[in-house]
């Protein structure tokens, strides 16, 4: 979660920690002509989002449903560590309900179009799997860097036709095809129209995300070891962490590998 630092009740203002690399949406669509996020970093971000969401869903005694999960609400710090923000629409499910059912009836739906659970829109029934739908759409955008409108249908069709590679973000040329297919299938499954068809976050989604993240980290390590010229640069970056860093460091460079281990 993005850290809340303070509040100003006189002006109705909340003060959060500064997230130097903006939102996931900005980086996927390369606002400001920033370099594309490498696939390794995308898998890592997906796993971090899933972990943060599970934390919300496992709060006691009431599960917390975000209700407005989207790339614009995923913020990245200067080390490209992702955190969930904008929990203003989040809803606590009453303990009496949480202990007995997985859904809670709301009088009106809230959230952002294209990311809102269709069943929640139609019935007003809110549950933790309402967030899973949004998560699925985010996964597909992480892969494709495309608009969320109709994205699930287009990706599902590409999977069926064996043309998923044509849907992947073209700004990257080194997508691992097998892992991208696995991630795409997971996103489509999370974005199923019927809530009962969506996978369990802790039992199904996160284990797969952790596997993809481990693959990404192993690939990064092999790349670093295979390129000794990165080593002096990494040591230099470690030395300047106490000072000011560029607002948009190149995520493809050794800077990110050096910074990944540091969280503020």
Beta strands, then each sheet from edge to edge (+ up, - down):
strand 1: 4-8
strand 2: 13-16
strand 3: 64-65
strand 4: 74-76
strand 5: 82-84
strand 6: 91-92
strand 7: 103-105
strand 8: 125-127
sheet 1: 1+ 2-
sheet 2: 3+ 6-
sheet 3: 4+ 5-
sheet 4: 7+ 8-
end
